[in-house]
Amino acid sequence: MAEVRSRVRGFLRNRWLVFVAAMWMQSVAGVGYLFGSLSPAIKSSLGYNQRQVASLGVAKDLGDSVGFLAGTLCAVLPLWAALLIGAAQNLVGYGWVWLAVTHRVPVPPLWAMCMLIFVGNNGETYFNTAALVSCVQNFPKNRGPIVGILKGFAGLSGAILTQVYAIMHTPDDAALIFMVAVGPTMVVIALMFIVRPVNGHRQVRPSDGTSFTFVYSVCLVLAAYLMGVMLLEDLVGLSHSLTILCTIILMVLLLVPIVIPVMLSFFSNDDESAYTALLTSPRREEASGSVSSEEQEVILSEVDEQKPKEIDLLPASERQKRIAELQAKLFQAAAVGAVRVKRRKGPRRGEDFTLLQAMIKADFWLLFFSLLLGSGSGLTVIDNLGQMSQSLGFEDSHIFVSMISIWNFLGRISGGFFSEIIVKDYAYPRAIALATAQVFMAIGHFIFAMGWPGTMYIGTLLIGLGYGAHWAIVPAAASELFGVKNFGALYNFLTVANPAGSLVFSGIIASGIYDYEARKQANHNHSTLLGMVSDVAPALKCEGSICFFISSMIMSGFCIIAAALSLILVHRTKIVYTNLYGKPRT
C-alpha cells in the first residue's frame, strides 16, 4: 500500500502529466479562432452591420494579444490562481455576450460589447502563459518540441471545438457562444492544480526521446484525422450518428498521451534521482575549487569581451577549443588574484532577464521585428482568405480555412521539432529555422500574387506551415536568450507583434489595395451605378489575381526582410548557443 501511495504521488508530480494536461488545456484555449463562427450569430441577433462586427474583431485580436497582465500575474501568483482568473474572464466575457445575444439581459452598447469580447478572449492569454511557463521550466532542455506542441494544440483548438459543437445538433446559433463560455472554463478549472512547475529538470530519463516521438506520432495522426473529417463534412456530408462517432474518436486521440505518465509512474522502476547528475553544468564541475560560483559566471562574461574577434571565424571545434583555453586562463588568474574580474551590470545572454532588461538588447528587437514582419503577413492571409479565394473564382472558402488551420498546426509541430535538432545536434542558433520558415512564406506570398492554377492550395500550404513555425521557434528562442524566470512577460510582449503586423498589412495595405481595385472594376463594369446613392449600391467586390497582387508582393518582400533580420540574429547569438548546447570537451 505504501508503494502504491508513493507511485500515485510520483504520478501527480510527473512532468509528463503536467505536459499532457497543458496539451488538453491548449486544446480549448484558442477560442479566438472561432470568432468567424460566432460573429454571424452576434450580427443577426443584435442587428450589427459589417463595420460594427469588424470592431468586435479588433477587440478580439487585442484581447488575444495583450497579455502583459497575464505574464505579470503568472510570475507573482501561483499558476492555479492565474488560471482561475483567466477562466473567470472567459466565463464572464463570453457568458455576458451569450446573455445579450439571447436577449436575456438588455443589449449593451457597442463599446461595452467590445469590452466583453476583449475580456473573454483575454482569458486565453492566461491559459497560454501558464501552459508555456510551467512546461518550459519542466523541460528546459526540450524547449522547441514543448513550445511547438503546445502552440500547435492552441492553433488546432478551433477545429476541435467546432467538431465538439457539431454533435450538439442544435439550430440555435447562439449555443456556440454558450459552449465557448462554459467549455474552456470547465476544462481549465479541472486542470489548474496539475499545470505547474514540478522540478521537471530533475526528472530526465533515457526514455524521454521515445516519449516525444510518441507525442509527435499522436499529433500527426490527429492532424490527418481532422483533415479527413473536415474533407468528408465539406464534400460529402455526414449523418449525426457518424458525426458523434468521429467526435468520440477525436476525444480518444486527445486522451492517448496520458499513457506516458501512467507508464513512467506505475510500470517503470527508474529512479528519477539517478539522472539528476546528467544535468550538472560541466563548466562548473571543471572550474577551480578556489573560484566562487559567482566569479565563474562573471568570468564567462569576460570571455565574450576579451576573446579576439577572429575566434568567431574559426571552425566550431577549433573555436570551442580556443574559448575553453581562454576560460581556463581566466579561472586560474582569478584564483590566484592575478587579475581583477570586472563585474558586468545586468545578466548576459542565456541568463534570466526582466522585460525591461531585455528591451535594451538589440537581439530582443531583432526577434520582435522579425516576428512582426513574418507572422503579421501570415495572419493577413488567414484573415483575408475568404476574399482571396473568391477573387480567384472559388465560391466556398471553407475548405481553405480548414486546410490552413491544419498546416498551421503542422508548422508549429515541425518548427519545434526541426529547430530542436538544429540546437541539440549542431549547437546552432534556433533563429536559422525561423529564417527558413520566412523564406517559405515569401515564396507563398509570391505564388498568391501570381494567381497561377493551384495557387490557393500551394499558397495555403506554405503560408500555414511558415506562420505556424513562428510560434514554435520564437518563444523557445526567447527563453534561451533571455531565460525562463520572466518568460511569461517576455512571451506576452512578443505576441503584440502579431496584431501589430496584421494591423498594418491587413488593415491598411491589403484592404486599401483591395478596395481600390474593386472600385476600379466597379467603375469600369457598372458605370450606370455611379449616380446611385451609396446606401443602395452593391458591396464592392474584386475579381482576379490583381486584387491581392501588389499586397502579396509587398508581404513577400517583408518576409525577405524578416529572414535577413533572423540571419543577423543568428550571427550575433552563435556563441550563446555554443555555450548552451555545445558538447563538453573530453
N, C-alpha and C positions, 0 to 999 in steps of 0.2 A: 504493500500500500504506500509506503514511504517513497518507493521508487516511482510509482505512478504519479504521486503528487509532484515529485521532483521533475518528471518529464512534462507534466502539464505546465508547471511554472516555466520550464525551459521553452515550451511551445509558445507561451504568451510573451516571452522576451525574445523570441527568434526574429532576427531582422528580416527574414524572408516572409514571415507572417505580416510584418509591417508593410513590406513592399507589395504583397498581394492585396492587402486591404487598401493601400493607396491606389492600386490599379482599379479596384472596384469603385472607389470614391471618384476617381477621374472619369470613370465610365458614365457618370451622371453629372459631371461638373460643367460640361460645355453647353449650358442652356442657351447661350448667346447664338449658337449655330441654328437654333430652332426659330429665331425671330422671323425668318421668311415664312414660316408656317403659322406663327402667332399673329402676325400683322393683319392678314385678311379678316380674321375674326374681330380684331380691335377696330379696323377700319369700317366694317359693315355695321357693327353694333353701335359705335359712337358717332358714325356719320363723318369720319375724318376724310379730308382729301389727301392726295399723294404727298404734298408738301408737309402736312402735319404728321403723316406716317414717317416721312424721312426724318423729321425732328425726333421722333421716338427712336429711330435707328441710330441717330447720333448719340442720344443719351445711352443707348445700349452699348455702343462702342466705347464710350467714355467709362461706363461702369465696368466694362470688361478689362480695361487697361490701366485705370488709375488705382493702383494698389499700394500706394505709399503707406496708408494706414494699416493695411493687412501686413505688410512687411515689418512695420514697426511693432505691431502687437504680437506678431509671431516671435519677435526677438525678446519681448519683455514679459509675455504671458505664457503659461503652459499651452501647448498646441491644442489641447482639447477645448480650452476656453476660446481661443481664436476661431476654431472650427464651429463652436456653438454660436459665436457672433455672426459668422458667415451664414450658418443655417437659418438664424433668425432673420437676417436681412433678406435671404431668398424667400422665406415664407411670407414675411410682411410685404415685401415689394410686389412679387407676383401674385400673392394672395389678394392684395387690395386691387390689383388690376383685374383679377377674375371677378371680384365682387362688383367692380364698376361695369365691366363688360356685360355681366348678367343682370345689371340694374338692381342689385341687392342693396347698394348704397348709392347716394347721389353721385352723379358723374363729376369727377374733379375737373378743373380747367386743364388746358394742355400742358402748362408748365408743371402742374402737380403730377400729371401722368408721366411726364419726362422724368421727374424726380423718383417716382415709384419704379420705373423701368431701370433707372440708374442704380437705385438701392438694391433692387432684386438681382440685377446682373453683377453688381459689385461683390455680392456674396461669393461668386465664383473665384475671385482673387484670393480669398481666404483658403478655399479648397486647394487651389493650385499651389499657393505658397507653402501651406502646411505639408502637403504631399512631397513637394520637391525638397524642402528644408530637411525633413525627417529622413528621407531616403538618401539624399546626398551625404548627410552625416553618417548614416549607417553603412553606406557603400562608398567610402572616399576614394577607393581605387577603381571604381567601375562607374564613374560619373556619366560617361557617354551613353552606355546602354540604359542606365537608370532614367536619365532625363528623356532620352528618346522614347522609351516605352511609355512612361507616364504621360508625356505630352502627346504621344500617339493616341492613347486612350481618350485623352481630353478632346482631340480632334474627331474621334470616332463617336463621341457620345451623342451627337445629334442623330446619327443613323441608328444608334442603339435605342434611344428614347423614342424615335419615330416608330421603330419596329414594335416596341412595347405598347405604344399608343394604338397601333393598328389592331391589337386584339380587343380593345375596348369596344370597337364596332358601334360607335355612337354617332348620331347625326349632329350632335351639339359640338360645334367647332370650339366653343369656349372650354370644353372639357380638357383640351390640351394645355390650356393655361393653368387649370387646376392641377393637372398632373405635374407640370413644371414647378409649381409652387410647393407641392406636398412631397413628390417622389424624391428629389435630391435631398430635401431636408431630412426625411426619414433615414435614408441611407447614411448620410453624414453623421447624424446623431448616433446611429448604431455602431459606427466605426471610429468615433472620435477618440476613444480611450485606447485604441490599438495603434493608430498612426502617431508615432512619437519616436524620438531617438532612443535606442536601446543599447548603446555602446557597441554598435554593429562592427566597428573597426576591430573588435576583439573576437569576432565570430568568423574569421576567414577559414574556409575549408577547401580541401582539394577538389571537392565536388561542385564548387561554385561555377566553374566553366560549363559543366553539364547542365546545371540548373538554368543558367542563362540561355543555353541552347534550347532547352525545353520551352522556356517562356517565349523565345523568338518563334519557335515552331507553332505554338498556340496562336501567336499574333498573326502569322502568315495564314494559318487555317481560318482564323476569324475573319481576316480581310477578304479572303477568297469566298468564304461562305456568305458574307454580307453582300459582296458584289453579285454573287449568283442569285441571292434572294431579291435584290433590287432589280436585276435584269428581268427576272420572272414576273415580278409585280408590275413592272413598266410595260413589258412587251406581251405578256400572256394574261396576267391577272390570276390571282389565287383566291380560292374559296376561304371563308372564315375559318374552317377547320384546319386547312393547310397553313394559314397564317399563324394560328395558335401553335401548331406543331413546329413551325420554323422558329417561333419565338422561344419555345421550350428548348430547342436545340441551341439557340443563341445563349440562353441562360446557362446551360450545361458547359458550353465552351468558356464562358466567363468564370465559372467555378472551378474549372480543371486545375489552374495553377496552385490551388490550395494544397495539392498533393505534395508540393515541395517542402513546406514547413512541417507537414504531417510526417513525411518520411524522415526528415532530418531529426525531428524531435522524438519520435516513437519507434523508429525502426533503424536507427543508426547508433552505433556505440562510440562515435568520435567525440572526443573531449575538446570543446572549443578552446579551452585554455592552452592546449598543446600547440595551437597555431598562433598564439599571441607573439611569440618570438619572431615570426616572419615579418611582423610589422615594425620592428625596431629600425630606426634610421641607421644605415651603415656609416654615414659620416660621423654620427655622434659616437658610435662604438669605436671607430678608429681614432677619434680625437684623443689628444693627450689628457691624462687624468688631471694634470695641473691647470688646465684651462677650463673655466666655468662654462656651463651651457649657454649663458647669456653672451659670453665673449665669442663662443663658437658661432652663434647666429650673426654677430656683428662682423666677424672675420669673413663669413661667407658673403656678406655685403661688400666688404673690402675687395674681394676678388673681382667683382664687377667693375670697380673703379680702377684697380691697379693693373689688371691684365692688359697686355698690349692689344691694340685693335686687330693686328694681323692674326691673332689666335682664332677669331671668328671665321677666318677664311680657310682654316685648315680642315682636313677631313675629320669626321666625327670622332674616330678613335684617337687620333693624334691630339685633337682639341681637348678631349676629356683628360688625356694624359698630362698635357701642359697645365690645365686648370688644377688638376689634383696636385701637381708639384708645387704650384703657387700656394694652394691651400696649406700644404704641409709646411712650407717655409713660414707662412704667417702664423700657424699654430705654434711652431717651435719658437719663433721670435717673441710671440706674446707670452709664452710660458716662462721664458727666462727674463722677461721685462726689457728685451732689447728694442722693442718698438712700442709705441703707444697707439692702441687701436682707437680709431676715430669712431665716435658714436653718431650714427645717422639718425636724422629726425624722421619718425614715421616708419611704417613697415616697408619691406621690399617686396617686389612682385613674387607671388606664391604664398605670402603670409596673409593674415586677416586684416582687411581694410574696412574702415567705415565707409559709408556712402560719400561723405564729404572728402575723405582722403582719396578715394578712387576718382572723384570728379576732377582732381587736379592732375591726373595722369593722362598722358596722350593716348596710351593703349586703351583706356576706357572709352574715350571718344571715338577712336578708330573703330572699336567694336560697335558702338552705338550707331554711328552714321552708316557703317556697312550694313547693319541690321535694318536701319530706316530705309535705305535705298533698295535693298533686296526684298525684304518681307513686305514693305509698303507697295512695291509694284506687284507682288504676288497677290496681296489682298485686293488690289484694284481689279485684277482679273476675276477673282472669286466674286466680288460684289457686282461686277458687270457682266457675268457670264450669260445671263438671260438675254441682254441686249446684243452681246457679241454673237451668240448662236443664231438669234433671229435675223441679224443683219446678214449672216451668211446663208440664210434660207432654211434654217431649222425651225419648225413651228413649236416643238416641245423641247425646252431646255432642261427638263428634269433629269434626263439621263446623264447629261454632262455635269450637272450639280452633284449627282450621286458619284460619278466617276472621279471627279476631282477631290471629293471627300475621302475616297479610298486611297488615291495617290498621295494625298496629304498625310494620311496615316502611315503609309508605307515609307514616305520620305522621312518622317520622324523616326521610324524604327531603323531604317537603313542609315540615316545620318548618324545616329548614336553608335550603331554597330561599326561602320567603317571608320569613323573618326577615332573610335577606341583602338582599333587595330593600328592606326597611324601613331597614336601617342604611346601605346604599350609596346609595340614591336619595333618602332623606329625612333622613339623619343622625339618626335617632330611635332611642331605646333598644330593644334587641332584646327586652327583657322584655315589651313590649306584645304580641308574638306569643305569649309564654308565658301572659299573662293571657287572651288569646283562646282558646287551647287549653283552659285550665281552665274557661272558661265552657261550651265544648262538652262537657267532661266532666261538669260539673254537670247539664247537660240530659240527658246519657246516663244518669247515676245516677237522675235523676227518672223517666225512662222505664222503667228497670228496676223502680223502686218501684211504678209504676202497673200493670205487668203487662198492658198492652194487647196486642192482636193485633200480631204483628210486632216485639214488644219485643226479642227476642233478636237479631234481625237489625240493627235500628236502634241498639240499645244497644251491641252489639259494635263497630259501625262508629264511633260517636262516642268510646267509651272507648279503642278501639285507636288511632285517629288522635291523640287528645289525649295519651294516655300516651306514644306514640312521639315526639311533638313535644317533650316534655320533654327527651328525651335527645339531641336535636339543638340545642336552644336553650340549655339551662343550661350545658353545657361551653363553648360558644362565648362566652356572656356572661361566664363566669368568666375566660376567657383575655383578654377585652377589658378587664375592670375590674381584674384583678389580675396580668396579664402572663403570659408563656409560659415564663419561666425555670424556675419551680417549678410548672408546670401539672400535672405528674403527681401531686404531693402534694395540690394543691388539688382536683383531679378525684376522687381516691380518697376524700378526706374527704367530698365532697358526695354520693358514691354511697351512703354509710352511711344517708342519708335514706330510701332506697328500702326496705330491710328494716325500718328503724325504723318507718316509716309502716305497712308491711304487718303488723308485729307487733301494733300497736295496733288497726288497723282489722279485720284478718282474725283474728288470734289471740285477740283479746279481744271486740271489738264484734260482728262478723258471726257468728263461730262461737257466741258466747254466746247471741245472739238466736235463731239458727237452732235450737240445741238446746232453748231454752226453748219455742219454737213447736212443735217436734217432740214434746216431752213433753206439751204441752197436747193435741195431736192424738191422741197415743197413749193418754192417759188418757180422752179422750172416746170414741174409736172402739174401744179394746181394753181395756175395764175389767177383763175377765177375766184379763188378764196381770199385774195389779198384785201378785198374790201369788206370782208366779213368781220363781225365782232369776235374778239379773241375768245369769249366765253363759249361760243358755239363752234369754233374752229376745231378740227380734229387734232389729237395729240401728235406732236412731231415724232416721226419715225424715220430712221435712216436705214438704207439698204445697201449692201455691197461691202467689200473689204475696205473701201475708202473711209468708212465710219470710224474705224479704230486704227487706220494705217499710221497716221502721224503719232498718235499717243503710244502705240505699241513700239514704234521705232525709238521714241523718246525713252520709254521704260527699258528697252533693250540697252540703250546707251548708259542709262543709270545703273543697270546691273553690271556692265563692264567696269564702271567707276567703282561700284561696291566691291567687285573682285579685286581691283587694284588696291583698295584700302585694306582688304583682307590679306593680300600678299605683303603689304607694308607691315601689318601686324605680325605676320609670320616671321619676317626678317628681324623684327625687334624682340621677339619673345623666344627665339631659338634656345638661348642659354637657360631660360626659365624651365623649359620642358626637358632640357638635358639634366638639370638638377633634380627635377621632379621624377622623371621616368628613366633617366639614363642608367644603364646596367652598371653595378658596382664593379670596381676593378678586382681581379682575382690576384 
